[in-house]
Structure formats: C-alpha cells, structure tokens
Amino acid sequence: MTEIQQIEMHEIRKLLNAVEILAVRPAQCSENTIGEAVAYFKKLLIDRTNGLFSIELVVNGVVVADQEPVNECNH
C-alpha cells in the first residue's frame, strides 16, 4: 500500500487560486491552471479521507497517469 502524502497549506492556497481563476476569470485559465486544480483537489481528497476516496482524470476516454502538481517555477 502506498503512503498517503499530506497536503500542505501552500498547496491548498494554490488549489484555491486555481479554482478562483476557473470560476471568476475563465479567460485567464491556462492548461496549467486546470492541471493544478485537478491535481491539488485529488491530493486534498485523498489526504482528508485518509485514502478512502480518490479521483482519476480522464481525457478523451483515457485515464491520465498519476502526476504530482506542476510547479510553475520549473517551466
């Protein structure tokens, strides 16, 4: 069984920022914004439910492999 990684406060802030952009300023939304929102939400859900629940991202009917959230500073 894999170890559940706890989500940290700075990651929760990134999640909230990405959701705000998607909800309030969708014209500013980028591929990275969507990726961060999905990845950090998945990490939050796993952390808060102690692994009981999880989500998978499906693009065009294909499950996208597990990935850590992208740090925009690494581009």
C-alpha angles and dihedrals in degrees: 000000000000122000115254111237114219117231114239127221094252089055091051089052090052089050092051091047092051092048091049091053091048093047104036107022107026092161088067092051116118135183088263091053092055091044092052093047093052097041096046093043089052091050091047092050093049092046097047095045093042090240095309092119131034137168131215126210113230120193118187090343094308122112109235113228119254110273135173115245113276116252105219090210089069096062 
